[in-house]
């Protein structure tokens, strides 16, 4: 009888695990979105869905890894990335009116980590855009050109290191989170945050080992292993 009871519990738990995740976004500024599944180094177009009365509602299927990543591309050029796991239930707000998407969400550990890693990107983009605009407005002031360029470069340099430190702090909170893979390939003004330079080796080792140990067979982890070897020339 005890054996039968255990089987019943296992079957009940299995039946409660859905093969899809509910996603419910309130969307401003866009009328539709192309949804692409990220399969390691490949992307697979999955669906195009309309935004109806500012609502985007969809059930996204989990793949065999049970940690599945999707990319949303809105018709305005705005975009965002989410990751889903069993029992996630994602809801949030998306301002898709401009190419730099502003959004917030809850209900998914992977997606919340992706959002946290995206926030420094948004901040850097705002700062860089404001610096570029300042340069355009002042490009005819010859006497201050050298000083202005020097200040511009210094601001970019400061933002680069601030961005990098922010990303590292986010990764430290959950070092084995698979979403951290995306953090390693962020850029500031086309300059990669993490490179093959010697000072970055410790970060590739520390966070990379945690990701690989927990998710060794996931396609994203496999790609990270190969990329880390390439960048560090190991």
SVG drawing of the C-alpha trace seen along z (x, -y; Angstrom):
<svg xmlns="http://www.w3.org/2000/svg" viewBox="-8 -79 55 81">
<polyline fill="none" stroke="black" stroke-width="0.4" points="0.0,0.0 2.8,-2.4 4.4,-1.8 1.1,-2.5 0.7,-5.7 4.2,-6.9 3.4,-6.2 0.2,-8.1 2.0,-11.1 4.7,-11.0 2.0,-10.8 0.1,-13.7 3.3,-15.9 4.1,-15.0 0.6,-15.9 0.8,-19.3 3.9,-20.2 2.9,-21.9 4.9,-21.9 4.3,-25.5 4.5,-28.8 1.9,-31.6 3.2,-35.0 1.0,-38.1 2.5,-41.5 0.8,-44.9 2.4,-46.5 2.6,-50.1 3.7,-51.4 3.6,-48.2 1.0,-46.3 2.7,-42.9 5.8,-40.9 7.8,-38.2 8.8,-35.5 12.0,-33.5 13.2,-30.6 16.9,-30.6 18.4,-27.1 22.0,-27.5 23.8,-29.1 20.7,-28.9 17.4,-30.8 14.2,-29.3 11.2,-31.5 8.3,-30.4 5.3,-32.7 4.1,-36.2 1.5,-37.5 -0.7,-40.6 -0.9,-43.0 -4.7,-43.3 -5.9,-46.2 -2.3,-46.6 -2.2,-43.0 0.2,-40.3 -0.9,-36.9 0.7,-33.7 1.6,-30.2 5.2,-29.5 6.3,-25.8 9.2,-24.4 11.8,-22.5 13.5,-19.3 16.1,-21.3 13.3,-22.6 15.1,-25.9 14.0,-27.6 14.9,-31.1 12.8,-33.3 13.5,-36.6 10.6,-39.1 11.0,-41.5 8.3,-44.2 7.3,-46.0 8.8,-49.2 12.3,-47.7 12.0,-47.2 13.0,-43.8 13.4,-41.8 14.6,-38.3 13.0,-35.9 13.9,-32.5 11.3,-30.1 11.2,-27.0 8.4,-24.7 5.9,-26.4 6.8,-30.0 4.0,-32.4 5.2,-35.6 3.5,-39.0 4.8,-42.5 4.8,-45.8 6.6,-46.6 7.2,-50.1 8.0,-49.1 7.6,-52.6 11.4,-53.0 14.2,-50.6 15.6,-50.7 12.9,-48.7 11.8,-49.6 10.1,-46.8 9.5,-45.1 8.3,-41.6 7.9,-38.9 7.2,-35.2 10.4,-33.7 13.8,-33.4 15.6,-33.2 13.6,-36.2 14.1,-38.3 17.9,-37.7 17.8,-38.7 16.0,-41.9 18.6,-42.7 21.4,-42.1 19.6,-44.3 19.2,-47.4 22.9,-48.4 22.6,-48.1 19.7,-50.5 21.5,-52.9 24.6,-52.8 22.6,-53.5 20.9,-56.5 24.3,-58.0 25.9,-57.3 23.0,-58.8 23.2,-61.9 26.9,-62.2 26.5,-61.8 23.8,-64.4 26.0,-66.8 28.8,-66.3 26.5,-67.1 25.3,-70.3 28.8,-71.5 30.7,-70.2 31.3,-73.8 33.0,-75.0 36.6,-74.6 38.3,-76.1 36.8,-73.5 37.0,-70.5 39.9,-68.8 38.6,-69.2 35.1,-68.1 36.5,-64.9 38.5,-64.2 35.5,-64.6 33.4,-62.4 36.0,-59.6 36.3,-59.8 32.5,-59.6 32.5,-56.5 35.4,-54.9 33.7,-55.5 30.4,-54.1 32.2,-51.0 33.7,-50.1 30.5,-51.0 28.5,-48.8 30.9,-45.9 30.8,-46.2 27.0,-46.3 26.8,-43.1 29.3,-41.3 27.3,-42.2 24.1,-40.8 25.9,-37.6 27.2,-37.2 23.6,-37.0 23.0,-33.8 26.3,-32.7 24.9,-29.5 21.9,-31.2 21.9,-30.1 20.9,-33.7 24.3,-34.9 25.7,-33.5 24.1,-36.5 25.8,-38.9 29.2,-37.8 28.6,-39.1 27.3,-42.6 28.9,-45.7 29.3,-49.4 29.6,-51.6 30.6,-48.5 33.3,-47.5 32.8,-44.0 32.6,-44.0 34.6,-40.8 37.5,-40.0 40.5,-37.6 42.5,-40.1 44.2,-38.6 42.1,-40.5 38.9,-39.0 40.1,-35.4 39.0,-35.2 35.4,-36.1 35.2,-33.6 36.5,-31.0 34.4,-31.9 31.0,-32.4 31.6,-30.1 32.5,-27.2 29.3,-27.7 27.1,-27.7 28.9,-24.8 28.7,-22.7 25.0,-23.1 23.9,-23.2 26.7,-21.2 24.4,-19.6 22.4,-22.7 23.2,-24.1 23.9,-27.6 26.4,-26.2 28.1,-24.2 28.4,-27.3 29.8,-29.2 32.4,-26.5 33.6,-26.8 33.6,-30.6 35.5,-30.7 38.1,-28.4 38.4,-30.6 38.6,-33.9 41.1,-32.7 43.0,-30.6 43.0,-27.5"/>
</svg>
